[in-house]
């Protein structure tokens, strides 16, 4: 995927904020909806192909009175995470009543495995649901993120698929834009820069080091980057 395609995806997501959140959120709060929804849609897209398998497995586990179902459900999903609710995100676009949409969306979020719940809790995303429901924009936000005009799935369709590196690059660019918009200069060091730093640190001495975990300190105090030495 080239830079034009990356920029097109970022611009589409950025446009969701202007189309749906304006007059409901101040610009500095757009990120409270857009960033978690971007993550949710990515996870949702990765689980679409195995949804029926996961629901079949859940029925079998319920019938067998199995309590700890997450390992089996994640295995059925073929991922380190899963969603055991009866919904995909696109299923919620047909909800006509705000109350029904709110209840089903909450059930959808509650259906994610514990590792995803931790992410949602850190975003504090559930705090935004009532605001979106009251303003009648939750359905519009979901519809935008599930639009055929954007593909956050790793599988190609109408549009090219998006691998993990590409998804990370897009997410980092969204963070950069939101921080720039809020006059906050702090944002993540792009992973391509991190990889370059790793290469510069280890290529000159690759024949002198053993397989281990090493730390590289970025001199501008952006952080301590740890990674697996790849060359031994």
N, C-alpha and C positions, 0 to 999 in steps of 0.2 A: 504494500500500500504506500503510495507516494504522499508527499506533503500536502498536495492539493486535496486529496481524499481525507487526510487527517483534519485539515482545516475546515473542510465541509462538515464533518461530524461535529467538531467543536462549535462551529457557528450555529448548527442546527440546535444543539443542546443549549447554547447560550441564548438562542432565540426563544426557547421555551419559557425562559424567565421573563423576557419582555412581553411575550404573548399572554402568559397565564398569571403571572405573579404581580404584575404592575397594578397599583392601586390597592393591593392587599398587603404586600410586604414593602418595606423600604429596601432600596437597592442593596444595602449592606447585609440584608437578611436573605437574599435570594439563595445564597449558598446553602442555607439550612434545609432547603427543599431539593435543590438541583443536585448537589453532590450525593446525598444518600439515594435519591431516585436513580441516578446514573449507575450506582453500584447495584441496586436492586434489579434494575432492568438487565444488567450484564449477567447476574446470577440467574435470573429468570430465563434469559435466552439460552443459557448453557444447560438448563434443566428441561427445556421443552421436549426434546426428543425422547426422554425417558419417563415422562410424567405418568403415562398409563402403567408402566412397569412398577413405578414407585407406589401408586395407589393400589395396584393388585397385591403387592407385597404387604402393604399396610393392612389390608383386609385379612390376609392370612395371619399376620402377627396378632391382630386384634382377636381373631377367632381362637388363636392358641394362647391368648392371655399373656402375651410377652410384654413385659414392662419396658425394658431398655431396647427400644426399637431403632434407635438412630444408626448404629453400625450397619444393620441389615438394610435400612432404607437408603443410606448413603451408598452402599455397595450396589443397590439396585439402580441408583441414579448414575453410577459410574463416576462420582465426584467425591470430594472430601466434605461436601455439604449436600443438603437436599431440602425439599419443601414438601411436607406431608399434608398440606391443605388440599382441598379438592379443586383449587383454582390455579390457573396461570394468570399472569398479569393481564393479558389480552381479554380474558374472560370477563373482567370487571368493567370493560367499556360498555357493556350492554345494560348496566344497571340504571334504571330510570329514576329511582328515588334516592335522595341523598342518604337517608337512614340505612337503606339496604346496601348502598355502596360503602358507607362507613363501616358497617358491621362486617361485610365480606372482605374489605381491604384489611381490617384488623385481623380477621381470621387468616387471611393470606400471610400477613407478616408473622403471626404467631406460629404458622406452619413451618417456618424455617428451623433448621437444626441449631443446636446451642452455639456453635461457632459463629454462625451468622447473627444470632441474637446479640452476641457480644458486640458486633460491629454496629448493629442498629442502636443499641443502648449508648454506645460512645457518640454516635451522631445525635442522640436524643431526638430521633426522627418522629417518634410517636407523639411528641409534644406539638408537632405541626399539623396533625391530622384534623383536629377540631377547627383550627383556623381555616384550613382549606375547605372543609365541609361547610362551615358557616358561610364562606364566601362563594360556595358552589363552584370551586375550581379543581377539586380533586379529580373528577372525571376527565376534565380537559388535560390535566397534567399526565394522567395515565395514558390517555389516547395519544398524546404527543410522543411519549416515550416508546409506545408500541407501534408507531407509524411505520409503514413500509418504506418511508423515505429515509430511514436510518436503520443501520444494522449493527447492533452491539454483540451479535453472536459470533463465535469463532467459525461458524459454518457459512459459506457463501450462499446467497440466494439471489434476490433481485440486485443486491449490492454485494461487494466483496466481503468476506469474513474478516474478523478482527482478532488477531492473536493476542496473547497476554501482554506482550511487549507493547503492541499498539494501543491496547486498552489502558495500560499504565501511562503511556505518553499522553493520551487524550485527557486522562484524569488529572495529571500533573499540569497540563496546560489550562484546564478549567480552574484549578486552584490558583495558578499564577494570575489568571485574568481577574478572578474574584478579589485576590489580595491587592492587585494593582488598582482595581476599582475602588477599594476601601482605603487606598493610600497605605497599605501594609506591605512593606517590601519583603517580608519573610515568606518563603515558599520552598518546596522540596528541591533538592538538587536533582536534576533530570538523570534518569538511570543511564543514559548514554554517556553523560559526563562522569558518573561513578565508574562505569566500565572503562572509560579512557584512563581515569586515574589509576585504576587497578593495573591496567596494561603498563602504564608508565612506571609504576612502582615495582612491578615484578619481572617484566621482560628483561631488563638488564642483569638480573641476578637469578633467572629461572633455573640455571644449572647448579646453583649453590644452595637451594632451599629444599626442604623436605615437605611431604604432604602434611598440612596442618592448617589451623585457622589463624589468620594474621589480621592485624589492625592497621589502618592507614589514617593518619590524622590530617584533616583538611586545614590548611594554615589559616584560613579566614574564619576559623572557629564555627563552621557550619555544622560540625558534628563529627562523631567517630563512626567510621564506616567499617563494618566487619563483613568479611566475605570469605568463601572457601577458596584457597589457593588452587588454581586449576592446572598448573603446568607440570607438577612432579609426576 
